[in-house]
């Protein structure tokens, strides 16, 4: 008798551990590590994940597993072990760490459906038993697949038999989620095998012209064809085909068709010749691939230096070893362009995984990985969990991006998870960026990872000329518009030459706040301590924290005055001002408001690539990775928006944004130009970005971080508290902070508790405490003990405690 350790689907810290269950004899060949099961838990039946198998339970009188949900496990042993590490390192439950690894469709309730497998046409080569024959016939007859329950109701059919047929690829299993994900079915038509088609013509009435045309088609093309294609080709009706099916002349089959997120046809391309720098970087990666030992490399390549071609050829080397590769990109908007390049190189061996796909598309792409149909995955943060079993290479493009950090439990960083997975497989992790994070740059320069520089653009193309405009001087000269004279002149010349421009403003909406000029009050969100942003399209005020929206008031809600004015500028206002100042200018705006619909990113970028617009205006989603040959001008409307945030990374993010967005100009034959508008032209992050002084910036930033004891010279853990009652959250935060000081070692520095920069959000008051410590120390036990102390003091309250290791958002 064997036993399984199961993590149950009960969201409570008290149940955050594996529970032992007996494996009944009839389920012995079905229970595997990574599969989901139904188990009794108290008086309920709950779902759980098998995380290990053992010969003996840790406790007596264990209860048996009721049912194995999965015919094939959605997770493998490596991912189960990874989830255990994540739960400890990122202070989450094991359940949360396991569930983040699988498509959301599998976290919902679903039905298991059997459909014909890829080897079903060869079934004559098998000696079928009676139960197998009946099962295969039932699956063939079922137009939309046969449910597992119906299959098991057939006499002699067992779960073991079904698993055997799946492994032989004579059957396939799909999960059908209620009204969310169902396999896409298409009808195929083929000739019946009983009587030759030439002899069947005599059975068809002479006046049934369409039926005779359909049969004649199959005489010339006897292979199966999709029903929709047949009807289109012959301009026939479905009823004509169905009559031939009823007569036994044709046969219909229902087959699954995988959803394809990207339908654009791409032309197969070949590897490009490499520069000396590119070739040196590639050889460094390939050498470490061949060693089959885990390595992390930082590919620090300036914008336009050809990092993507290095990625492509490195992946080719990994595939040549029979291994797989994952490519992570930070923004959904980058994915279509990246996918196009990777599809052109690797064809159908590429799967795409990110949140911009429909639930069905994500599920189908995930299944391609599970079934071994693809060897390369491209996607955003969660693609790091692609269930490959022989990983050779993980690429983290734009590794500095904060979007790689999950802002919900488990609060993992995809870069760190990639390194952890690579360690298991003896794989290579390549971190690529034109502006690497200060932490990665420091580690590379101190020998903790390999440093691969690409200092020149491909084909010796020059860097764009960068001009800094002091907007204070513009005001002194009487220019009160949001466009400086230099930017206006450059944009006019750019459009007249038939070229394109990119304008960047990291602020969406029309105006950043609405102010009463009578009493000086601004309109704030009733649920958050933050000003509402004016959106002109639908004349609403919106909170970008909680989503609250209201109509624009005609009078001040504080004093009743009608002297309400809009201040600040968002992308909507810039769009309107551009249209006024440059009549006839064609503008595409990309921000959260215009890219909310599925496929919007690709649609807008394709239109710009096809020169259906002169200007691409947007937030940070347009600041990196995009490559358009006719873009020769980049304008930064306000370089100070990030610089003024209360965050120790503010200077770093400003430098990264300016360098990245500037790199969109002059990437091809035509030279580029960048105009940066700022009220802080003397700030070192702006000056050094304009002068391409990356080494000087990192040196200065590291000096500032060392002096103030911030990463990379320490590690951070943020503990965030929230509660509807202000007094309660302040007491709770003080209690846990006092406990931390008691339990943590003396060398760990505890700061706080202090109010969060946005003290109230979503009707909850927020406090936070920061821990600074040397990275080698394990503080998990002490922090968990302190949290238990606070939670025990407020058992009945609505207190939330979030522990965030290596936080990226401190607001």
C-alpha positions in Angstrom: 0.0 0.0 0.0 1.2 3.5 -0.9 0.4 6.9 0.4 0.3 10.4 -1.1 1.0 13.8 0.5 -1.6 16.2 -0.7 -1.8 20.0 -0.5 -5.5 20.7 -0.2 -7.5 23.6 -1.7 -8.3 25.2 1.6 -7.1 28.9 1.6 -5.9 29.0 5.2 -2.5 29.3 6.8 -3.6 26.6 9.3 -3.9 24.1 6.5 -0.8 25.2 4.6 1.0 21.8 4.7 0.7 18.5 3.0 -1.8 15.9 4.4 -1.3 12.2 4.0 -3.9 10.1 2.2 -4.1 6.4 1.4 -3.9 5.5 -2.3 -6.6 2.9 -3.0 -5.4 -0.1 -5.0 -7.7 0.8 -8.0 -6.0 4.2 -8.2 -2.4 3.0 -7.7 -1.4 3.4 -11.3 -3.1 6.8 -11.6 -1.7 8.8 -8.7 1.4 10.7 -9.7 3.3 13.7 -8.3 1.7 16.8 -9.8 -1.8 15.4 -10.4 -4.9 16.7 -8.8 -7.2 14.6 -6.6 -10.4 14.8 -4.7 -9.9 14.0 -1.1 -12.0 14.1 2.1 -11.1 17.0 4.4 -13.2 17.2 7.5 -16.8 16.8 6.3 -16.1 18.0 2.8 -14.6 16.7 -0.4 -12.0 19.1 -1.6 -9.5 19.3 -4.5 -5.8 18.9 -3.8 -2.4 18.5 -5.4 -0.2 15.4 -4.9 3.2 16.7 -3.9 4.9 13.4 -3.0 4.4 9.7 -2.7 5.6 7.8 0.4 5.5 4.1 1.6 4.3 5.0 5.1 2.1 7.9 6.4 3.3 10.3 9.1 0.1 9.7 11.1 -2.2 6.8 11.7 -5.8 6.3 10.4 -5.3 8.2 7.1 -8.3 8.4 4.8 -8.3 7.3 1.1 -8.2 9.5 -2.0 -11.6 9.5 -3.5 -10.8 10.3 -7.2 -7.9 11.3 -9.4 -9.0 14.3 -11.4 -6.3 14.3 -14.1 -5.6 11.6 -16.5 -2.3 13.2 -17.1 -0.7 15.4 -14.4 -0.7 19.1 -15.1 2.5 19.6 -13.1 5.7 17.6 -13.0 8.0 16.9 -10.0 10.4 19.8 -10.9 7.5 22.3 -10.8 6.1 20.8 -7.5 9.6 21.3 -5.9 9.8 24.8 -7.3 6.4 25.6 -5.8 7.7 24.5 -2.4 10.7 26.8 -2.7 8.5 29.7 -3.9 6.1 29.3 -0.9 9.0 29.6 1.5 11.0 32.3 -0.2 8.1 34.5 -1.1 6.0 33.9 2.1 3.0 32.4 0.3 1.0 29.3 0.8 2.0 26.2 -1.2 -1.5 26.1 -2.8 -1.0 29.6 -4.2 2.5 28.7 -5.6 1.1 25.5 -7.2 -1.9 27.3 -8.8 0.1 30.1 -10.3 1.8 27.5 -12.5 -1.2 26.2 -14.3 -3.7 27.9 -16.7 -6.6 29.5 -14.9 -8.9 27.2 -16.9 -7.6 24.3 -14.9 -8.2 26.0 -11.7 -11.9 26.2 -12.5 -14.4 23.3 -12.5 -14.2 21.3 -15.7 -15.3 18.2 -17.5 -12.9 15.7 -19.0 -13.6 14.9 -22.6 -12.1 12.1 -24.7 -11.4 12.8 -28.4 -9.6 10.7 -31.1 -5.9 10.9 -30.8 -3.2 11.2 -33.5 -2.8 7.5 -33.9 -6.5 6.7 -34.2 -6.2 6.1 -38.0 -3.8 3.3 -37.3 -6.1 1.4 -35.0 -6.3 -1.5 -37.4 -2.7 -2.3 -36.4 -3.8 -3.0 -32.8 -5.6 -6.1 -31.6 -8.6 -4.5 -29.9 -10.4 -6.0 -27.0 -14.2 -5.7 -26.8 -14.1 -2.9 -24.3 -11.4 -1.0 -26.3 -13.4 -1.4 -29.5 -16.6 -0.1 -27.9 -14.8 2.8 -26.4 -13.1 3.8 -29.6 -16.4 3.6 -31.5 -18.2 5.7 -28.9 -15.5 8.4 -29.1 -15.7 8.4 -32.9 -19.5 8.7 -32.8 -19.5 11.6 -30.3 -19.6 14.8 -32.3 -18.2 16.9 -29.6 -16.1 14.3 -27.8 -17.1 11.7 -25.2 -17.2 12.7 -21.5 -15.1 10.6 -19.1 -18.2 9.6 -17.1 -19.9 8.2 -20.2 -16.7 6.4 -21.2 -16.4 4.7 -17.8 -20.0 3.7 -18.1 -19.2 1.4 -21.0 -18.9 -2.2 -19.8 -15.3 -3.2 -19.3 -13.8 0.3 -19.6 -11.6 1.3 -16.7 -9.6 4.4 -15.9 -6.4 2.3 -16.5 -7.6 1.3 -20.0 -8.3 5.0 -20.9 -4.8 6.0 -19.6 -3.2 3.3 -21.7 -5.0 4.5 -24.9 -4.0 8.1 -24.1 -0.3 7.1 -23.8 -0.6 5.2 -27.1 -2.0 8.5 -28.6 -5.1 6.7 -29.8 -7.1 8.9 -27.5 -6.6 12.4 -26.3 -8.2 14.1 -23.3 -9.2 17.7 -23.0 -10.7 19.6 -20.1 -13.8 21.5 -20.9 -14.4 24.3 -18.5 -18.0 25.4 -18.1 -18.8 28.3 -20.5 -15.1 29.3 -20.4 -12.9 26.9 -22.3 -14.0 24.2 -24.7 -11.9 22.6 -27.3 -12.6 24.2 -30.7 -14.2 21.6 -32.9 -14.3 21.5 -36.7 -16.0 19.0 -39.0 -14.0 17.1 -41.5 -15.4 15.1 -44.4 -13.9 12.1 -46.2 -15.1 9.3 -48.5 -16.5 6.2 -46.9 -14.2 3.2 -47.4 -16.9 0.6 -48.2 -17.5 1.2 -51.9 -15.4 3.1 -54.6 -16.7 6.6 -55.3 -17.0 5.9 -59.0 -19.6 3.2 -58.3 -21.5 5.5 -55.9 -22.4 8.0 -58.6 -25.1 5.8 -59.9 -26.9 6.1 -56.6 -27.2 9.8 -56.7 -30.2 11.4 -58.6 -29.3 13.0 -61.9 -30.8 16.3 -60.8 -28.7 16.4 -57.5 -26.0 18.5 -59.1 -24.3 19.6 -55.9 -24.2 16.1 -54.5 -22.6 14.8 -57.7 -20.2 17.7 -57.7 -19.2 16.9 -54.1 -18.6 13.2 -55.0 -16.6 14.2 -58.1 -14.5 16.5 -55.9 -13.5 13.5 -53.7 -12.7 11.4 -56.8 -10.0 13.9 -57.6 -9.1 14.7 -54.0 -9.8 11.6 -51.8 -8.1 13.0 -48.7 -10.2 14.4 -45.8 -11.1 18.1 -46.0 -12.6 20.6 -43.6 -16.4 20.9 -44.2 -16.2 24.7 -44.3 -13.5 24.6 -47.0 -15.5 22.1 -49.0 -18.6 24.2 -48.9 -16.7 27.3 -49.9 -14.8 25.7 -52.8 -18.0 24.1 -54.3 -20.5 26.8 -53.2 -22.5 24.0 -51.8 -24.8 23.7 -48.7 -24.3 21.7 -45.6 -27.5 19.7 -46.4 -26.0 18.4 -49.6 -23.1 17.0 -47.7 -25.3 15.5 -45.0 -27.4 13.6 -47.5 -24.3 12.0 -48.8 -23.3 11.1 -45.2 -26.7 9.6 -44.6 -26.4 7.5 -47.7 -23.1 6.1 -46.5 -21.1 7.7 -49.3 -19.2 10.2 -47.1 -18.2 10.2 -43.5 -18.0 13.1 -41.1 -15.4 13.4 -38.3 -15.3 15.9 -35.5 -11.7 17.0 -34.8 -10.2 19.4 -32.4 -8.5 22.5 -33.9 -6.0 24.2 -31.6 -6.6 27.9 -31.2 -3.8 30.0 -32.7 -3.2 33.4 -31.0 -1.3 34.8 -34.0 -2.7 34.2 -37.5 -0.3 36.3 -39.5 1.7 34.4 -42.0 5.4 34.8 -41.6 8.1 34.1 -44.1 10.8 31.7 -43.0 14.1 33.5 -42.4 17.7 32.5 -41.9 20.2 33.4 -39.2 21.7 36.8 -39.9 25.5 37.4 -39.9 26.8 38.6 -36.5 29.1 41.4 -35.6 32.2 40.5 -33.6 30.5 41.5 -30.3 27.4 39.4 -31.1 29.4 36.4 -32.1 31.5 36.6 -28.9 28.3 36.8 -26.8 26.8 33.9 -28.7 29.9 31.7 -28.2 29.9 32.5 -24.5 26.3 31.3 -24.3 26.8 28.2 -26.4 29.9 27.2 -24.5 28.0 27.2 -21.3 25.1 25.3 -22.9 27.5 22.6 -23.9 28.8 22.3 -20.3 25.3 21.3 -19.2 25.8 23.3 -16.0 23.7 26.2 -14.7 25.0 29.6 -15.6 23.6 33.1 -15.5 24.8 35.7 -18.0 24.0 39.4 -18.4 23.8 40.5 -22.0 24.2 44.3 -21.8 23.5 45.5 -25.3 22.8 49.1 -26.3 19.5 49.7 -28.1 19.8 48.4 -31.7 22.8 46.2 -31.0 21.0 43.0 -32.1 20.3 41.2 -28.9 17.3 39.4 -30.4 19.5 37.8 -33.1 21.8 36.5 -30.4 18.7 35.1 -28.6 17.5 33.4 -31.8 20.9 31.7 -32.5 21.3 30.7 -28.9 17.9 29.1 -28.9 18.9 27.3 -32.1 21.9 25.9 -30.3 19.7 24.7 -27.4 17.2 23.0 -29.7 20.1 21.3 -31.5 20.9 19.6 -28.2 17.4 18.3 -28.0 16.5 20.8 -25.2 13.8 23.5 -24.9 13.9 27.3 -24.4 11.7 29.9 -22.7 11.8 33.6 -23.8 10.3 36.1 -21.4 9.2 39.6 -22.5 7.9 42.2 -20.1 5.0 43.7 -22.0 2.1 42.2 -23.9 2.7 44.9 -26.5 6.2 43.5 -27.3 4.9 40.0 -27.8 3.5 40.2 -31.4 6.7 41.6 -32.8 8.8 39.1 -30.9 6.5 36.2 -31.9 6.8 37.2 -35.6 10.6 37.0 -35.5 10.6 33.7 -33.6 7.9 32.2 -35.7 9.9 33.1 -38.8 12.9 31.3 -37.4 11.3 28.3 -35.7 7.9 27.9 -37.2 5.3 25.9 -35.4 7.8 24.9 -32.6 6.8 28.2 -30.9 4.0 28.6 -28.3 2.8 31.9 -26.9 1.7 32.3 -23.3 0.6 35.6 -21.8 -2.5 37.2 -20.1 -3.6 39.0 -23.3 -4.8 35.8 -24.9 -8.2 34.4 -24.3 -8.6 31.7 -21.7 -9.0 29.1 -24.5 -5.9 30.2 -26.4 -3.8 30.1 -23.2 -5.1 26.7 -22.4 -4.3 25.3 -25.9 -0.8 26.9 -25.9 -0.1 25.3 -22.5 -1.3 21.9 -23.8 1.1 22.1 -26.7 3.9 22.4 -24.2 2.6 19.5 -22.1 2.2 17.3 -25.1 5.7 18.1 -26.4 4.4 19.7 -29.6 6.6 22.8 -29.2 10.1 23.4 -27.9 10.1 27.2 -27.5 7.7 29.4 -25.4 7.5 33.1 -25.6 5.5 35.0 -23.1 5.2 37.4 -20.2 5.9 36.7 -16.6 3.9 33.5 -16.1 5.5 31.8 -19.1 8.5 31.1 -16.8 6.4 28.1 -15.6 6.1 26.5 -19.0 6.0 22.7 -18.1 9.1 21.7 -20.1 11.0 18.7 -18.9 14.4 19.3 -20.5 15.1 23.1 -20.4 18.3 24.2 -21.9 17.9 28.0 -22.1 15.8 30.7 -20.4 16.0 34.3 -21.8 14.7 37.2 -19.8 14.5 40.1 -22.2 14.5 43.6 -20.7 15.4 42.0 -17.4 15.2 45.3 -15.6 11.4 45.7 -16.0 9.3 45.8 -12.9 6.5 43.9 -14.7 8.5 40.7 -14.0 7.5 41.1 -10.4 4.1 39.7 -9.5 2.1 42.1 -7.4 -0.3 39.4 -6.0 0.5 36.3 -3.9 2.8 34.6 -4.6 4.9 37.8 -5.1 7.6 36.1 -7.2 10.1 37.7 -9.5 10.2 35.8 -12.9 14.0 36.5 -13.2 14.7 34.8 -9.9 12.4 31.9 -10.7 14.1 31.5 -14.1 17.5 31.2 -12.3 16.1 28.6 -9.9 14.6 26.5 -12.8 17.9 26.7 -14.7 19.7 25.4 -11.7 17.5 22.3 -11.7 18.1 21.5 -15.4 21.7 22.6 -15.7 20.5 25.3 -18.0 21.7 28.7 -19.0 19.8 31.9 -18.0 20.5 35.0 -20.2 19.4 38.3 -18.8 19.2 40.9 -21.6 18.8 44.6 -21.5 20.1 47.9 -22.8 19.6 49.3 -19.2 20.0 46.4 -16.8 18.9 46.7 -13.2 21.4 48.1 -10.8 21.4 44.8 -9.0 22.1 42.7 -12.1 24.8 45.1 -13.3 26.5 45.0 -9.9 26.4 41.2 -9.7 27.9 41.0 -13.2 30.6 43.5 -12.5 31.5 41.7 -9.3 31.8 38.3 -11.0 28.6 36.8 -9.7 27.3 36.4 -13.3 29.0 36.5 -16.7 29.0 40.0 -18.3 28.5 40.1 -22.1 28.6 43.7 -23.5 27.3 44.8 -26.9 28.5 48.4 -27.2 27.8 49.1 -30.8 24.6 49.1 -33.0 24.5 46.6 -35.8 26.0 47.8 -39.1 27.7 50.6 -37.3 24.5 52.7 -37.2 25.0 55.9 -35.2 23.1 56.6 -32.0 20.4 59.3 -32.2 21.3 62.9 -31.3 19.7 63.7 -27.9 18.7 67.2 -27.0 17.6 68.2 -23.5 15.1 71.1 -23.3 14.8 73.0 -20.1 11.1 73.8 -19.9 11.7 76.6 -17.4 13.4 78.5 -20.2 10.4 77.8 -22.4 8.2 79.5 -19.8 10.5 82.4 -19.6 10.2 82.8 -23.4 6.5 82.9 -23.2 5.8 79.3 -24.4 3.2 77.9 -22.1 2.3 74.9 -24.3 3.4 71.3 -23.5 5.5 71.3 -26.7 8.9 73.0 -26.6 9.9 75.0 -29.7 12.6 72.4 -30.5 10.2 69.5 -30.3 7.6 71.4 -32.5 10.3 72.2 -35.1 11.6 68.6 -35.1 8.1 67.1 -35.3 7.2 69.3 -38.2 10.3 68.5 -40.1 9.9 64.7 -39.4 6.4 64.6 -40.8 7.3 66.7 -43.8 10.0 64.1 -44.7 7.4 61.3 -44.6 9.0 59.8 -41.5 7.4 58.8 -38.2 7.7 59.9 -34.6 7.2 58.4 -31.2 6.0 60.7 -28.3 6.3 59.4 -24.8 4.4 60.5 -21.6 4.2 58.1 -18.7 0.8 59.3 -17.6 -2.6 58.3 -19.1 -5.8 60.3 -19.0 -6.5 63.9 -19.9 -5.5 65.8 -16.8 -3.8 64.6 -13.7 -6.1 66.4 -11.3 -9.1 68.7 -11.2 -8.7 71.8 -9.0 -11.1 74.4 -7.6 -9.5 77.8 -8.2 -11.7 79.3 -5.6 -10.8 77.2 -2.5 -7.8 75.3 -3.8 -9.2 71.9 -3.1 -8.8 69.1 -5.7 -11.3 66.3 -6.4 -10.1 63.1 -4.6 -11.2 59.5 -4.7 -13.7 58.8 -1.9 -12.0 55.4 -1.3 -8.3 56.4 -1.7 -6.1 59.3 -0.7 -5.3 60.2 -4.3 -6.6 62.7 -6.8 -9.0 61.6 -9.5 -7.7 61.7 -13.1 -9.8 63.4 -15.7 -10.6 61.3 -18.8 -11.9 63.5 -21.6 -13.3 60.8 -23.9 -16.2 60.0 -21.6 -15.9 63.1 -19.4 -15.3 61.1 -16.2 -13.0 61.3 -13.2 -11.3 58.0 -12.5 -9.1 56.6 -9.7 -6.2 54.6 -11.1 -5.9 52.7 -7.8 -9.4 51.3 -7.2 -11.2 52.1 -10.4 -13.8 54.4 -8.9 -15.3 56.7 -11.5 -17.7 59.7 -11.4 -19.0 62.4 -13.7 -17.1 65.6 -13.8 -18.8 67.9 -11.2 -20.1 71.3 -12.4 -19.4 72.8 -9.0 -16.7 72.3 -6.4 -17.9 69.6 -3.9 -16.1 71.6 -1.1 -17.2 75.2 -1.6 -19.8 75.1 -4.4 -17.7 77.3 -6.7 -18.0 76.7 -10.5 -14.3 77.7 -11.0 -13.2 74.2 -11.7 -10.1 73.8 -13.9 -8.0 70.9 -15.2 -4.3 70.7 -14.4 -1.5 68.5 -15.5 -1.4 66.5 -18.8 -2.1 62.9 -19.7 -1.9 61.1 -23.0 -5.5 62.1 -24.0 -4.7 65.8 -23.5 -1.4 65.5 -25.5 -3.4 63.8 -28.3 -5.9 66.7 -28.4 -3.1 69.4 -28.3 -1.3 67.6 -31.1 -4.4 67.6 -33.3 -4.8 71.4 -32.7 -1.2 72.3 -33.3 -0.6 70.0 -36.3 -3.9 69.8 -38.3 -4.1 66.6 -40.3 -1.5 64.8 -38.2 -2.4 61.1 -37.9 -2.0 59.9 -34.3 -2.2 56.5 -32.7 -2.5 56.6 -28.9 -1.4 53.6 -26.8 -2.2 53.4 -23.1 -4.2 51.3 -20.8 -7.4 53.0 -22.0 -6.9 52.2 -25.7 -5.4 48.7 -25.3 -7.9 47.1 -23.0 -9.5 44.9 -25.7 -8.0 41.6 -26.8 -5.6 42.1 -29.7 -5.6 45.9 -29.4 -1.8 46.0 -28.9 -1.1 44.1 -32.1 -3.7 46.0 -34.1 -2.4 49.4 -33.1 1.3 48.5 -33.6 0.5 46.9 -37.0 -1.3 50.1 -38.1 1.7 52.2 -37.1 4.1 49.8 -38.9 2.0 50.1 -42.0 2.4 53.9 -41.8 -1.2 54.5 -41.2 -0.2 57.1 -38.6 2.6 59.7 -38.3 2.9 59.7 -34.5 2.7 56.9 -32.0 1.8 58.5 -28.6 1.9 56.4 -25.5 2.9 55.5 -22.0 5.8 53.2 -21.0 4.4 50.3 -23.1 5.9 52.0 -26.2 9.2 52.8 -24.5 11.1 49.6 -25.2 11.6 46.8 -27.6 9.7 48.2 -30.6 11.5 48.5 -33.9 10.1 50.6 -36.7 12.3 51.5 -39.6 10.8 54.9 -40.3 10.9 56.3 -36.7 13.5 59.0 -36.7 12.2 61.2 -33.9 11.4 60.5 -30.3 9.9 63.1 -28.0 9.7 62.8 -24.2 7.0 65.2 -23.1 7.9 65.1 -19.4 11.0 63.3 -18.2 10.2 64.1 -14.5 7.1 62.0 -13.9 9.0 59.1 -12.4 11.9 61.1 -11.0 9.7 62.8 -8.4 8.2 59.5 -6.9 9.2 58.6 -3.3 11.2 55.5 -4.3 14.9 54.8 -4.1 14.7 53.4 -7.7 13.4 56.7 -9.1 16.7 57.8 -10.7 17.3 54.3 -12.1 13.8 54.1 -13.6 14.2 57.6 -15.2 17.5 56.6 -16.7 16.1 53.4 -18.0 13.0 54.9 -19.5 14.8 57.7 -21.2 17.5 55.4 -22.6 14.9 52.9 -23.8 12.5 55.3 -25.4 15.4 57.2 -27.0 16.5 53.9 -28.5 13.4 53.7 -30.7 14.8 56.4 -33.0 17.2 55.8 -35.9 17.4 52.1 -35.6 17.7 51.6 -39.4 19.2 53.5 -42.3 17.9 57.0 -41.4 19.5 58.9 -38.5 17.5 59.5 -35.4 16.9 62.4 -33.0 15.6 62.6 -29.5 14.1 65.6 -27.7 13.8 65.3 -23.9 11.6 68.0 -22.1 12.3 68.4 -18.4 12.2 70.8 -15.5 15.3 69.1 -14.0 17.9 69.1 -16.7 20.7 69.0 -14.2 19.7 65.7 -12.6 22.4 63.1 -13.2 19.9 60.4 -14.5 18.7 62.7 -17.3 22.2 64.1 -18.1 23.8 60.6 -18.3 20.9 59.2 -20.3 21.4 62.0 -22.8 25.1 61.4 -23.0 24.9 57.6 -23.2 27.0 57.4 -20.0 25.7 54.1 -18.7 28.9 53.2 -16.9 29.1 56.5 -15.2 25.4 56.3 -14.2 25.7 52.8 -12.6 28.8 53.9 -10.8 27.1 57.0 -9.3 23.9 55.1 -8.5 25.9 52.3 -6.8 27.7 54.9 -4.7 24.4 56.5 -3.6 22.9 53.0 -2.8 25.9 52.0 -0.8 25.8 55.2 1.2 22.1 54.8 2.0 22.3 51.0 2.3 19.9 49.9 -0.4 20.1 47.1 -3.0 22.4 45.7 -4.3 24.2 46.3 -1.0 21.4 44.8 1.0 18.2 42.8 0.5 14.7 44.2 1.3 11.5 42.8 2.7 8.5 45.0 2.9 5.7 44.1 5.3 2.5 45.9 4.4 -0.6 46.1 6.7 -4.1 47.2 5.8 -7.4 47.5 7.7 -10.6 49.5 7.3 -9.9 51.1 10.7 -7.0 53.5 11.0 -6.3 52.8 14.7 -6.3 49.1 14.3 -3.8 49.0 11.5 -1.5 51.3 13.3 -1.6 49.1 16.5 -1.1 45.9 14.4 1.8 47.3 12.5 3.5 48.5 15.7 3.0 45.1 17.3 4.5 43.1 14.5 7.4 45.6 14.1 8.2 45.3 17.8 8.1 41.5 17.4 10.4 41.7 14.4 13.0 43.6 16.4 12.8 40.9 19.1 13.1 37.9 16.8 15.4 39.1 14.0 19.2 39.1 14.3 20.8 42.4 15.3 22.4 43.0 11.9 18.9 43.2 10.3 17.7 46.8 10.2 14.0 47.3 10.9 12.5 50.6 9.7 9.0 51.6 10.6 6.1 51.3 10.9 5.2 54.3 8.7 2.3 55.4 6.7 2.3 54.1 3.1 2.8 57.0 0.6 -0.9 56.5 -0.4 -2.2 56.0 3.2 -5.8 55.0 2.2 -6.6 52.8 -0.8 -9.8 50.9 -1.5 -11.2 52.1 1.8 -8.3 50.4 3.7 -5.7 52.3 5.7 -2.1 51.2 5.0 1.1 51.0 7.0 4.4 49.4 6.1 7.6 48.2 7.7 10.9 47.7 5.9 13.6 45.2 6.7 17.1 45.6 5.4 19.4 42.6 5.7 22.4 40.9 4.0 21.2 38.6 1.3 22.8 35.4 2.8 20.6 35.5 5.9 17.4 33.5 6.1 14.9 35.5 8.1 11.8 33.4 7.1 11.3 31.7 10.5 11.6 35.0 12.5 9.3 36.9 10.1 6.6 34.1 10.2 6.8 34.0 14.0 6.3 37.8 14.2 3.4 37.6 11.8 1.7 34.9 13.9 2.1 37.2 17.0 0.3 40.0 15.2 -2.4 37.7 13.8 -3.1 36.2 17.2 -3.6 39.6 18.6 -6.2 40.6 16.0 -8.0 37.2 15.3 -11.5 38.6 14.6 -10.4 41.7 12.6 -10.1 42.3 9.0 -6.3 42.7 9.2 -4.3 41.9 6.1 -0.6 41.4 6.3 1.4 41.1 3.0 5.1 40.1 3.1 6.9 41.2 -0.1 10.5 40.0 -0.6 12.5 42.3 -3.0 9.6 44.8 -3.4 9.4 46.9 -6.5 6.4 49.1 -5.6 6.7 51.1 -2.3 3.7 53.4 -2.8 
